[in-house]
Amino acid sequence: MKTCTTCNKIVTDSKTEFKCPECGKTTIIRCDHCKMTTKTYTCKECGFVGP
């Protein structure tokens, strides 16, 4: 199961998924709520913090 990188909730269809823009190693998964409210996320590999 995939979980939101920001809030750790299980996500299904309503999500955004992309590689870390800094290192490209970690897949960042964001639920619609966290994306729409521009909550930050942190890459577990390099520590990059994004909006």
C-alpha distance matrix in Angstrom:
0.0 3.8 6.6 10.2 12.4 15.2 14.3 11.0 10.1 6.8 7.7 8.3 11.6 13.5 12.6 14.5 13.3 16.1 17.4 19.3 22.8 24.6 23.3 21.1 19.1 15.9 13.5 13.8 11.4 13.3 13.1 16.4 17.9 17.8 19.0 21.7 23.0 22.9 21.3 21.4 18.6 19.3 18.5 17.7 19.8 23.0 22.9 23.4 23.2 22.8 23.4
3.8 0.0 3.8 6.9 9.1 12.0 11.8 8.9 8.5 5.8 5.8 7.4 10.2 11.3 9.6 11.1 9.9 12.7 14.2 16.0 19.3 21.2 20.4 18.1 16.5 13.2 10.4 10.2 7.6 9.7 10.0 13.5 15.2 14.6 15.5 18.5 19.8 19.5 18.0 17.9 15.1 16.1 15.3 15.1 17.3 20.1 19.9 20.1 19.8 19.1 19.7
6.6 3.8 0.0 3.8 6.2 8.6 8.0 5.2 5.3 4.3 5.4 8.6 11.4 11.3 9.4 10.9 10.5 13.1 14.6 15.5 18.7 20.5 20.1 18.4 16.9 13.3 10.9 9.4 6.8 7.8 8.1 11.8 12.7 11.8 13.4 16.4 17.0 16.8 14.9 14.9 12.4 13.6 13.7 13.6 16.4 18.9 18.1 18.3 17.4 17.0 17.3
10.2 6.9 3.8 0.0 3.8 5.4 5.6 4.7 5.5 6.4 6.3 9.8 11.8 10.5 8.1 9.0 9.3 11.7 13.4 13.7 16.6 18.5 18.7 17.4 16.6 12.8 10.5 7.8 5.0 4.7 5.5 9.3 9.8 8.3 9.9 13.0 13.5 13.1 11.1 11.3 9.2 11.2 12.0 12.7 15.8 17.6 16.2 15.9 14.5 13.7 13.7
12.4 9.1 6.2 3.8 0.0 3.8 6.1 5.7 8.3 9.8 10.1 13.3 15.1 13.7 10.7 10.4 9.8 11.0 11.7 11.2 14.2 15.5 15.7 15.0 14.1 10.4 8.9 6.0 5.3 5.9 8.3 11.7 12.0 9.3 10.7 14.2 14.0 12.7 10.3 9.3 6.3 7.5 8.3 9.2 12.3 14.0 12.5 12.4 11.2 11.1 11.9
15.2 12.0 8.6 5.4 3.8 0.0 3.8 5.9 8.4 11.0 11.4 14.9 16.5 14.4 11.8 11.8 12.2 13.4 14.4 13.3 15.6 16.9 17.8 17.5 17.1 13.5 12.3 8.9 8.0 6.7 8.3 11.0 10.1 6.9 9.2 12.2 11.2 10.2 7.2 6.7 5.1 7.5 9.8 11.1 14.5 15.4 13.1 12.8 10.5 10.3 10.2
14.3 11.8 8.0 5.6 6.1 3.8 0.0 3.8 5.5 9.0 10.2 13.9 16.0 14.0 12.3 13.4 14.2 16.2 17.5 16.8 19.3 20.6 21.4 20.9 20.1 16.4 14.9 11.8 10.0 8.3 8.2 11.0 9.4 7.4 10.7 13.0 11.8 12.0 9.0 9.7 8.8 11.0 13.3 13.9 17.5 18.8 16.4 16.4 14.2 13.9 13.4
11.0 8.9 5.2 4.7 5.7 5.9 3.8 0.0 3.8 6.5 8.7 12.4 15.2 14.1 12.3 13.7 13.8 15.9 17.0 16.8 19.9 21.1 21.1 20.3 19.0 15.2 13.7 11.4 9.4 9.0 9.1 12.6 11.9 10.4 13.1 15.8 15.2 15.2 12.4 12.6 10.6 12.0 13.3 13.0 16.6 18.6 16.8 17.4 15.8 15.9 16.0
10.1 8.5 5.3 5.5 8.3 8.4 5.5 3.8 0.0 3.8 6.2 9.8 12.8 11.8 11.0 13.3 14.1 17.0 18.8 19.1 22.0 23.7 23.9 22.6 21.5 17.7 15.5 13.2 10.3 9.3 7.9 11.0 10.5 10.2 13.0 15.1 15.1 15.9 13.6 14.7 13.3 15.2 16.5 16.5 19.9 22.0 20.3 20.5 18.8 18.2 17.8
6.8 5.8 4.3 6.4 9.8 11.0 9.0 6.5 3.8 0.0 3.8 6.9 10.3 10.5 10.0 12.7 13.2 16.4 18.4 19.4 22.5 24.5 24.2 22.5 21.1 17.5 14.9 13.3 10.1 10.0 8.5 11.6 12.2 12.4 14.5 16.7 17.4 18.1 16.4 17.3 15.5 17.2 17.7 17.7 20.6 23.1 22.0 22.1 20.8 20.1 19.8
7.7 5.8 5.4 6.3 10.1 11.4 10.2 8.7 6.2 3.8 0.0 3.8 6.7 6.8 6.5 9.6 10.6 14.2 16.8 18.3 21.0 23.5 23.5 21.3 20.5 17.0 13.9 12.2 8.5 8.1 6.2 9.0 10.5 11.2 12.4 14.6 16.0 16.7 15.7 16.9 15.3 17.4 17.8 18.4 21.1 23.3 22.3 21.9 20.5 19.2 18.6
8.3 7.4 8.6 9.8 13.3 14.9 13.9 12.4 9.8 6.9 3.8 0.0 3.8 5.9 6.9 10.2 11.2 15.0 17.9 20.0 22.6 25.4 25.2 22.7 22.0 18.8 15.4 14.2 10.6 10.5 8.5 10.3 12.6 13.9 14.4 16.2 18.3 19.1 18.7 19.9 18.4 20.5 20.5 21.3 23.5 25.8 25.2 24.6 23.4 21.8 21.1
11.6 10.2 11.4 11.8 15.1 16.5 16.0 15.2 12.8 10.3 6.7 3.8 0.0 3.8 5.8 9.0 10.7 14.4 17.8 20.2 22.2 25.4 25.6 22.8 22.7 19.8 16.1 14.9 11.4 11.0 9.0 9.5 12.6 14.2 13.8 15.2 17.9 18.8 19.1 20.5 19.3 21.7 21.7 23.0 25.0 27.0 26.5 25.3 24.1 21.9 20.9
13.5 11.3 11.3 10.5 13.7 14.4 14.0 14.1 11.8 10.5 6.8 5.9 3.8 0.0 3.8 7.2 10.0 13.7 17.2 19.1 20.8 24.0 24.7 22.2 22.5 19.5 15.9 13.9 10.3 8.7 6.2 5.8 9.0 10.9 10.3 11.4 14.2 15.3 15.9 17.6 17.0 19.9 20.4 22.1 24.3 25.9 24.9 23.5 21.8 19.3 17.9
12.6 9.6 9.4 8.1 10.7 11.8 12.3 12.3 11.0 10.0 6.5 6.9 5.8 3.8 0.0 3.8 6.5 10.1 13.5 15.3 17.1 20.3 20.9 18.5 18.9 15.9 12.3 10.2 6.8 5.5 4.5 5.5 8.9 9.4 8.4 10.7 13.3 13.4 13.8 14.9 13.8 16.5 16.8 18.7 20.7 22.2 21.4 19.9 18.4 16.1 15.1
14.5 11.1 10.9 9.0 10.4 11.8 13.4 13.7 13.3 12.7 9.6 10.2 9.0 7.2 3.8 0.0 3.8 6.8 10.4 12.2 13.7 17.0 17.8 15.4 16.3 13.7 10.2 8.0 5.7 5.2 6.5 7.3 10.6 9.9 7.9 10.8 13.4 12.5 13.2 13.6 12.4 14.8 14.8 17.1 18.7 19.8 19.2 17.3 16.2 13.6 12.9
13.3 9.9 10.5 9.3 9.8 12.2 14.2 13.8 14.1 13.2 10.6 11.2 10.7 10.0 6.5 3.8 0.0 3.8 7.2 9.7 11.7 14.8 15.0 12.3 12.8 10.4 6.7 5.7 4.5 6.5 8.9 10.7 13.7 12.4 10.8 14.1 16.2 14.7 14.9 14.4 12.2 13.8 12.8 14.9 16.0 17.4 17.5 15.8 15.5 13.5 13.9
16.1 12.7 13.1 11.7 11.0 13.4 16.2 15.9 17.0 16.4 14.2 15.0 14.4 13.7 10.1 6.8 3.8 0.0 3.8 6.6 8.2 11.5 11.7 8.8 10.1 8.4 5.5 5.3 6.7 8.9 12.0 13.6 16.3 14.4 12.4 15.8 17.7 15.4 15.6 14.4 12.0 12.9 11.3 13.7 14.0 15.0 15.6 13.6 13.9 12.0 13.2
17.4 14.2 14.6 13.4 11.7 14.4 17.5 17.0 18.8 18.4 16.8 17.9 17.8 17.2 13.5 10.4 7.2 3.8 0.0 3.8 6.1 8.6 8.1 5.1 6.5 5.6 4.4 5.7 8.7 11.4 14.9 16.8 19.1 16.7 15.0 18.6 20.0 17.3 17.0 15.0 12.2 11.9 9.4 11.6 11.1 11.9 13.2 11.5 12.9 11.8 14.0
19.3 16.0 15.5 13.7 11.2 13.3 16.8 16.8 19.1 19.4 18.3 20.0 20.2 19.1 15.3 12.2 9.7 6.6 3.8 0.0 3.8 5.4 5.7 4.6 6.4 5.5 6.1 6.2 9.8 11.9 15.6 17.6 19.2 16.2 14.8 18.4 19.1 16.0 15.4 12.7 10.0 9.0 6.6 9.4 8.9 8.8 9.8 7.8 9.4 8.9 11.8
22.8 19.3 18.7 16.6 14.2 15.6 19.3 19.9 22.0 22.5 21.0 22.6 22.2 20.8 17.1 13.7 11.7 8.2 6.1 3.8 0.0 3.8 6.1 5.8 9.0 9.2 9.7 9.3 12.6 14.0 17.6 18.9 20.5 17.5 15.6 18.7 19.5 16.1 16.2 13.5 11.6 11.0 9.3 12.5 11.6 10.4 11.2 8.3 9.8 8.7 11.4
24.6 21.2 20.5 18.5 15.5 16.9 20.6 21.1 23.7 24.5 23.5 25.4 25.4 24.0 20.3 17.0 14.8 11.5 8.6 5.4 3.8 0.0 3.8 6.0 8.6 9.5 11.3 11.4 15.0 16.5 20.3 21.9 23.1 19.8 18.3 21.5 21.8 18.2 17.7 14.5 12.5 10.8 8.7 11.5 9.8 7.7 9.1 6.5 9.3 9.6 12.9
23.3 20.4 20.1 18.7 15.7 17.8 21.4 21.1 23.9 24.2 23.5 25.2 25.6 24.7 20.9 17.8 15.0 11.7 8.1 5.7 6.1 3.8 0.0 3.8 5.4 7.5 10.2 11.4 15.1 17.4 21.2 23.3 24.7 21.5 20.3 23.8 24.2 20.8 20.0 16.8 14.1 11.8 8.7 10.4 7.8 6.6 9.4 8.3 11.6 12.4 15.9
21.1 18.1 18.4 17.4 15.0 17.5 20.9 20.3 22.6 22.5 21.3 22.7 22.8 22.2 18.5 15.4 12.3 8.8 5.1 4.6 5.8 6.0 3.8 0.0 3.8 6.0 7.7 9.7 13.2 15.8 19.5 21.6 23.5 20.7 19.2 22.7 23.7 20.6 20.1 17.3 14.4 12.9 9.6 11.4 9.3 9.4 11.9 10.6 13.3 13.2 16.2
19.1 16.5 16.9 16.6 14.1 17.1 20.1 19.0 21.5 21.1 20.5 22.0 22.7 22.5 18.9 16.3 12.8 10.1 6.5 6.4 9.0 8.6 5.4 3.8 0.0 3.8 6.7 9.5 12.9 16.1 19.6 22.2 24.0 21.2 20.4 24.1 24.9 22.0 20.9 18.1 14.7 12.7 9.0 9.5 7.1 8.7 11.5 11.4 14.2 14.8 17.9
15.9 13.2 13.3 12.8 10.4 13.5 16.4 15.2 17.7 17.5 17.0 18.8 19.8 19.5 15.9 13.7 10.4 8.4 5.6 5.5 9.2 9.5 7.5 6.0 3.8 0.0 3.8 6.2 9.5 12.8 16.3 19.1 20.7 18.0 17.5 21.3 21.9 19.3 18.0 15.4 11.8 10.1 6.6 7.1 6.4 8.6 10.4 10.4 12.5 13.0 15.8
13.5 10.4 10.9 10.5 8.9 12.3 14.9 13.7 15.5 14.9 13.9 15.4 16.1 15.9 12.3 10.2 6.7 5.5 4.4 6.1 9.7 11.3 10.2 7.7 6.7 3.8 0.0 3.8 6.4 9.9 13.2 16.0 18.0 15.7 15.0 18.7 19.9 17.6 16.6 14.7 11.4 10.9 8.3 9.5 9.8 11.9 12.9 12.3 13.4 12.9 15.0
13.8 10.2 9.4 7.8 6.0 8.9 11.8 11.4 13.2 13.3 12.2 14.2 14.9 13.9 10.2 8.0 5.7 5.3 5.7 6.2 9.3 11.4 11.4 9.7 9.5 6.2 3.8 0.0 3.8 6.6 10.2 12.9 14.6 12.0 11.4 15.2 16.1 13.9 12.9 11.2 8.0 8.5 7.2 9.3 10.7 12.1 12.0 10.9 11.0 10.1 11.7
11.4 7.6 6.8 5.0 5.3 8.0 10.0 9.4 10.3 10.1 8.5 10.6 11.4 10.3 6.8 5.7 4.5 6.7 8.7 9.8 12.6 15.0 15.1 13.2 12.9 9.5 6.4 3.8 0.0 3.8 6.8 9.9 11.8 9.9 9.7 13.3 14.6 13.2 12.3 11.7 9.1 10.7 10.3 12.0 14.0 15.7 15.1 14.1 13.4 12.0 12.6
13.3 9.7 7.8 4.7 5.9 6.7 8.3 9.0 9.3 10.0 8.1 10.5 11.0 8.7 5.5 5.2 6.5 8.9 11.4 11.9 14.0 16.5 17.4 15.8 16.1 12.8 9.9 6.6 3.8 0.0 3.8 6.5 8.1 6.3 6.1 9.7 10.9 10.0 9.4 9.8 8.4 11.1 12.0 14.0 16.5 17.6 16.3 14.9 13.2 11.3 10.7
13.1 10.0 8.1 5.5 8.3 8.3 8.2 9.1 7.9 8.5 6.2 8.5 9.0 6.2 4.5 6.5 8.9 12.0 14.9 15.6 17.6 20.3 21.2 19.5 19.6 16.3 13.2 10.2 6.8 3.8 0.0 3.8 5.5 5.5 6.3 8.6 10.2 10.7 10.3 11.9 11.2 14.3 15.5 17.2 19.9 21.2 19.7 18.4 16.4 14.4 13.0
16.4 13.5 11.8 9.3 11.7 11.0 11.0 12.6 11.0 11.6 9.0 10.3 9.5 5.8 5.5 7.3 10.7 13.6 16.8 17.6 18.9 21.9 23.3 21.6 22.2 19.1 16.0 12.9 9.9 6.5 3.8 0.0 3.8 5.6 5.1 5.9 8.5 9.7 10.5 12.9 13.2 16.7 18.1 20.3 22.9 23.7 22.1 20.4 18.0 15.4 13.2
17.9 15.2 12.7 9.8 12.0 10.1 9.4 11.9 10.5 12.2 10.5 12.6 12.6 9.0 8.9 10.6 13.7 16.3 19.1 19.2 20.5 23.1 24.7 23.5 24.0 20.7 18.0 14.6 11.8 8.1 5.5 3.8 0.0 3.8 5.5 5.2 6.1 8.4 8.7 11.7 12.8 16.4 18.6 20.6 23.6 24.2 22.1 20.5 17.7 15.4 12.9
17.8 14.6 11.8 8.3 9.3 6.9 7.4 10.4 10.2 12.4 11.2 13.9 14.2 10.9 9.4 9.9 12.4 14.4 16.7 16.2 17.5 19.8 21.5 20.7 21.2 18.0 15.7 12.0 9.9 6.3 5.5 5.6 3.8 0.0 3.8 5.6 5.2 5.9 5.2 8.0 9.0 12.7 15.1 17.3 20.3 20.7 18.4 16.8 13.9 11.8 9.5
19.0 15.5 13.4 9.9 10.7 9.2 10.7 13.1 13.0 14.5 12.4 14.4 13.8 10.3 8.4 7.9 10.8 12.4 15.0 14.8 15.6 18.3 20.3 19.2 20.4 17.5 15.0 11.4 9.7 6.1 6.3 5.1 5.5 3.8 0.0 3.8 5.5 5.0 6.5 8.6 9.7 13.4 15.3 18.1 20.5 20.6 18.7 16.5 13.7 10.8 8.2
21.7 18.5 16.4 13.0 14.2 12.2 13.0 15.8 15.1 16.7 14.6 16.2 15.2 11.4 10.7 10.8 14.1 15.8 18.6 18.4 18.7 21.5 23.8 22.7 24.1 21.3 18.7 15.2 13.3 9.7 8.6 5.9 5.2 5.6 3.8 0.0 3.8 5.5 8.0 11.0 12.9 16.6 18.9 21.7 24.1 24.1 21.9 19.6 16.6 13.5 10.3
23.0 19.8 17.0 13.5 14.0 11.2 11.8 15.2 15.1 17.4 16.0 18.3 17.9 14.2 13.3 13.4 16.2 17.7 20.0 19.1 19.5 21.8 24.2 23.7 24.9 21.9 19.9 16.1 14.6 10.9 10.2 8.5 6.1 5.2 5.5 3.8 0.0 3.8 5.6 9.2 11.9 15.6 18.4 21.1 23.8 23.5 20.9 18.8 15.4 12.8 9.4
22.9 19.5 16.8 13.1 12.7 10.2 12.0 15.2 15.9 18.1 16.7 19.1 18.8 15.3 13.4 12.5 14.7 15.4 17.3 16.0 16.1 18.2 20.8 20.6 22.0 19.3 17.6 13.9 13.2 10.0 10.7 9.7 8.4 5.9 5.0 5.5 3.8 0.0 3.8 6.3 9.2 12.8 15.5 18.5 21.0 20.3 17.7 15.3 11.9 9.1 5.6
21.3 18.0 14.9 11.1 10.3 7.2 9.0 12.4 13.6 16.4 15.7 18.7 19.1 15.9 13.8 13.2 14.9 15.6 17.0 15.4 16.2 17.7 20.0 20.1 20.9 18.0 16.6 12.9 12.3 9.4 10.3 10.5 8.7 5.2 6.5 8.0 5.6 3.8 0.0 3.8 6.7 10.3 13.5 16.0 18.8 18.4 15.5 13.8 10.3 8.5 6.0
21.4 17.9 14.9 11.3 9.3 6.7 9.7 12.6 14.7 17.3 16.9 19.9 20.5 17.6 14.9 13.6 14.4 14.4 15.0 12.7 13.5 14.5 16.8 17.3 18.1 15.4 14.7 11.2 11.7 9.8 11.9 12.9 11.7 8.0 8.6 11.0 9.2 6.3 3.8 0.0 3.8 6.9 10.2 12.9 15.6 14.8 11.8 10.1 6.5 5.4 4.5
18.6 15.1 12.4 9.2 6.3 5.1 8.8 10.6 13.3 15.5 15.3 18.4 19.3 17.0 13.8 12.4 12.2 12.0 12.2 10.0 11.6 12.5 14.1 14.4 14.7 11.8 11.4 8.0 9.1 8.4 11.2 13.2 12.8 9.0 9.7 12.9 11.9 9.2 6.7 3.8 0.0 3.8 6.8 9.4 12.1 11.9 9.4 8.1 5.6 5.4 6.6
19.3 16.1 13.6 11.2 7.5 7.5 11.0 12.0 15.2 17.2 17.4 20.5 21.7 19.9 16.5 14.8 13.8 12.9 11.9 9.0 11.0 10.8 11.8 12.9 12.7 10.1 10.9 8.5 10.7 11.1 14.3 16.7 16.4 12.7 13.4 16.6 15.6 12.8 10.3 6.9 3.8 0.0 3.8 6.2 8.8 8.4 5.7 5.5 4.5 6.5 9.2
18.5 15.3 13.7 12.0 8.3 9.8 13.3 13.3 16.5 17.7 17.8 20.5 21.7 20.4 16.8 14.8 12.8 11.3 9.4 6.6 9.3 8.7 8.7 9.6 9.0 6.6 8.3 7.2 10.3 12.0 15.5 18.1 18.6 15.1 15.3 18.9 18.4 15.5 13.5 10.2 6.8 3.8 0.0 3.8 5.4 5.8 4.9 5.2 6.6 8.4 11.6
17.7 15.1 13.6 12.7 9.2 11.1 13.9 13.0 16.5 17.7 18.4 21.3 23.0 22.1 18.7 17.1 14.9 13.7 11.6 9.4 12.5 11.5 10.4 11.4 9.5 7.1 9.5 9.3 12.0 14.0 17.2 20.3 20.6 17.3 18.1 21.7 21.1 18.5 16.0 12.9 9.4 6.2 3.8 0.0 3.8 6.0 5.7 8.0 9.7 12.0 15.0
19.8 17.3 16.4 15.8 12.3 14.5 17.5 16.6 19.9 20.6 21.1 23.5 25.0 24.3 20.7 18.7 16.0 14.0 11.1 8.9 11.6 9.8 7.8 9.3 7.1 6.4 9.8 10.7 14.0 16.5 19.9 22.9 23.6 20.3 20.5 24.1 23.8 21.0 18.8 15.6 12.1 8.8 5.4 3.8 0.0 3.8 6.0 8.2 11.1 13.4 16.8
23.0 20.1 18.9 17.6 14.0 15.4 18.8 18.6 22.0 23.1 23.3 25.8 27.0 25.9 22.2 19.8 17.4 15.0 11.9 8.8 10.4 7.7 6.6 9.4 8.7 8.6 11.9 12.1 15.7 17.6 21.2 23.7 24.2 20.7 20.6 24.1 23.5 20.3 18.4 14.8 11.9 8.4 5.8 6.0 3.8 0.0 3.8 5.6 9.1 11.8 15.5
22.9 19.9 18.1 16.2 12.5 13.1 16.4 16.8 20.3 22.0 22.3 25.2 26.5 24.9 21.4 19.2 17.5 15.6 13.2 9.8 11.2 9.1 9.4 11.9 11.5 10.4 12.9 12.0 15.1 16.3 19.7 22.1 22.1 18.4 18.7 21.9 20.9 17.7 15.5 11.8 9.4 5.7 4.9 5.7 6.0 3.8 0.0 3.8 6.3 9.6 13.1
23.4 20.1 18.3 15.9 12.4 12.8 16.4 17.4 20.5 22.1 21.9 24.6 25.3 23.5 19.9 17.3 15.8 13.6 11.5 7.8 8.3 6.5 8.3 10.6 11.4 10.4 12.3 10.9 14.1 14.9 18.4 20.4 20.5 16.8 16.5 19.6 18.8 15.3 13.8 10.1 8.1 5.5 5.2 8.0 8.2 5.6 3.8 0.0 3.8 6.5 10.2
23.2 19.8 17.4 14.5 11.2 10.5 14.2 15.8 18.8 20.8 20.5 23.4 24.1 21.8 18.4 16.2 15.5 13.9 12.9 9.4 9.8 9.3 11.6 13.3 14.2 12.5 13.4 11.0 13.4 13.2 16.4 18.0 17.7 13.9 13.7 16.6 15.4 11.9 10.3 6.5 5.6 4.5 6.6 9.7 11.1 9.1 6.3 3.8 0.0 3.8 7.0
22.8 19.1 17.0 13.7 11.1 10.3 13.9 15.9 18.2 20.1 19.2 21.8 21.9 19.3 16.1 13.6 13.5 12.0 11.8 8.9 8.7 9.6 12.4 13.2 14.8 13.0 12.9 10.1 12.0 11.3 14.4 15.4 15.4 11.8 10.8 13.5 12.8 9.1 8.5 5.4 5.4 6.5 8.4 12.0 13.4 11.8 9.6 6.5 3.8 0.0 3.8
23.4 19.7 17.3 13.7 11.9 10.2 13.4 16.0 17.8 19.8 18.6 21.1 20.9 17.9 15.1 12.9 13.9 13.2 14.0 11.8 11.4 12.9 15.9 16.2 17.9 15.8 15.0 11.7 12.6 10.7 13.0 13.2 12.9 9.5 8.2 10.3 9.4 5.6 6.0 4.5 6.6 9.2 11.6 15.0 16.8 15.5 13.1 10.2 7.0 3.8 0.0
